[in-house]
């Protein structure tokens, strides 16, 4: 396993690479669409595979949800795509290091967030047209999921989002430190399992869930954007400040260039 300082240097390198890719925003946007779709894959697997357990009121349902959903982040990390929630950490570390600028951070966050939404909506439309979520158990689980999210207060969504992206970015952080594909998959799986099983709020996963629910008639656009208005800031705090900024500070690495 590499040192924390080496991990920070690697993360800064990722930020510089992303800043370079931002010179072609359409390409960056399409890469972000892929990430939104890959997160949608995890949600579809969860709905189709776990909804029968939910229908039977299985005590293991929440743990099973957590066990299958990490395939989504595994796809993002191994296939390569621009996911907003991990870009929060990477671009903030780059900005703190002085090797990328505030403009790079804002543009990366904005384009990746918009692309993730577009990808989640497009993937949701294809899944809806395929009919794979038309089973009564899957539709009931989807309606229950969005109903539970809609019942949360803004403060609850925010803090669940903080905790969620703290775990997601810890997974990405450990992925960068681990050596070997098996170890990398393992360290991705554990934190994501926790956030799903406990019920924290991931803004891109919510884009995928709500896109399906909107098409199915169990939620509206207002429900989606209300959730995102609290989940996005919470994800920024959890991943950017509690992971990226904290590890940058504790690494001892300091700014080298002012931009």
N, C-alpha and C positions, 0 to 999 in steps of 0.2 A: 504494500500500500504506500502511495506517495505521501509526502508531508503536506500539512495544511498550506504552507507557503507555496509549494509546488502546485497544489490544487488551485490556489488563487491565481497563480500565473497562467495556468491552463484555462481558467475561466475568463481571464482578461483576454487571452488569445481568442476564445470563442466570441467575446464581445467585439473584438476587432474584426473578426471574420464576418459577423452579422452586420457590422457597420459598413463593411465593404459591399456586402450583398444588397444593402439598402440603396445602393446607387441604381439598382434596377428594381424599383418598387413593385412592378407587376409580377416579377418572378418571386419576390418575397411574399407577396399576397397569395399567390398560388401555393407556395410552400406552406403558408399558414392555413390555407383551405384544407390541405392534406392533414394537418394536425387536427383540425376540427373534425374531419371525417374519422380519423383514427380513434379519437376519443369517443366518437359515436359508435364505433365497433364494440368498445367495451360496454356501452350502455345497452346495445342490442343483445349482446351475449348475456348480460345480466337479466334482461327482461325475458328472453326466450328460455334460458336455462334454469333460472331461479324462480320464476313466477309459479311453477307448479308447487314448489316447496312453500311459497308464501300462501298459496291457496289452501294448503293443508295445515297452515299455521305452525309450521315446523320451527322449533326453537333454534335450529341451526341456520335459518334463512339469512340472517344478517351476516353471519360469518362466511357463508357461502357467497354472498354478494361481494364481500371483500376479497374473497379468494379468486374470483374470476375477473373482476374489473381491471386489475393491474395489467392485463394484456394490452390495454389502451396505451399506457405510458411506455410499455415495452416496444410497441410498434413505433411510437414517436421517436424514441431514443435510438433504436437500431436502424429504422428505415431513414430517419432524418426528416424533420419538419419543424416549422416555426410555431412553437406553442407559447401562447402569451404568458402562462403562469410560470414557466421556467425562464422565459426571456426577462421577466421582472427581476429575477435574481442576477442573471448573467449581465444584463446591461447596466444595472446599478453598480455591480462590482467594477465593470469597465469604466464607468463614470467616476467612481471613487478613486480609482487608480490614476485617473488623468489621461488614460490612453484612448478613451472614447469620450465623446462630449454629450452634453444635455440634449442637443438636437438629435443625436443618434438614439438616445434613450427614448425620447418622446416619440420619434418616428417608428422605432421598433415596436414599442408597446402599442401604438395606435394601429399600425398596419397588421400586426399579428392578431390583435383583438378582433379587428374587422374581418380579417381573413378566416379566423377560427369560427366566427359566427356564420359567415357565408358557407364555409365547408360543412359545418354542423347542419345547417338548414338544407343544403343540397343533398347531403347524405341521408338526412331524415326523410326528405321527399322520395328518394329512391327506395328506402326501406318501407315507407308507407305504401308505395305503389306495388312493392313485392308481396305484401300481405303477410309477411312473416310474424308480425306482431298482432295479427287479427284474432288470435286465440283468446277466448274469454279470460283466461288466467293472466295473460300478458297485458290485455287492456285494463283489467281491474288493477293490476299492480302499477301500471303507468298512471292511472287516475289517482291511486292512493299516494304515489310518490309526489305528484305535483300538488295535490291537496295538502299534504304535510308541509311542503315548502311554502305554499301560499299562506299557511296558518302561522308561520314564523313572523316575529316582529323584525323590524329593520335591524335593531341591535343584535338580535340573535343570529340573523343571516351574516352580519358583519363579522362577529367574533367566530362563528363557525368557519367563515371564509379565511380568517386569519390563521386559525389552527390547521385548516386544510392545506393551505399553500406552504405553511411551515413544514408540514410533512412531505408534500410533493417535492419541494425544493431540497429538503434533506435527502430524499431519494435520488434526485438528480446530482446533488453534491457528492453523495457516496458513490454513485455510478462513475463519476469522474475520478474518484480515488481508487476504486477497486481495480484489480488486474484479473483478466480472464472473463470470458463471456458468461460462464456459469455464475461467478461471483457478482457480476454486474446485474444479471437478471434477478438474483436473490435480493440484492439491496434495493432494487426498484420495487420489488413485490411487497416487502414488509410494510413500509410506511403507507403505501397506497391502500393496502388491505385495511390498515387501521382507520384511515380517513373515511373509507366507504362503509365499513362495518359500524363505525360510531355514528355516522350521519353528518359529517362536515360538508361545507359548501364549496364546490369547485365551479368557477364561472363557466368554463368551457364544457364541462360535463352537463351543467344545467342548460346550456344552449342546446345540446343534443337531446336532453330529456324533454325540454319544452317544445322543441321543434316537432317531435313526435306527438306530444300531447295536443299541440295546436292543430295539427293535421287530423288528429283523432277526435277533436272536439271537446277535450276535457280541460283545456286551458286556453287563454287568450294572449295576444301580444303584450297587453298591459301587465300580465302576470310575469312574463319573461323579463321585461325591461325593469319592472320593480325589483325583481330578484337581482338582476345584474347591477343595478344602481348601488346595492349594498355589497354584493359579492365581489365585484371588481376591486373596489378600494380595500376590502378585507384581504383579498389575495395579494395585493401589492404590499400591504403591511407585513403579512405573514412570510411571504417569500423574499421580498426585497430587504426589509429591515431586520426581521428576526433570524434570517439565515444569511443572506448575502452581505449585508452591512456588518453583522456581528462577526462573521468569519473573516471578512476583510480586516476588521479592526484587530481581532485576536491573532491574526497571522503575522503582524509586525510589518507587513508590506505597506509602503507609503506611496503617495503620489510621486510620479516621476516627471510628468509633463502636464502643464496647465493648458487646457483647450477652451 
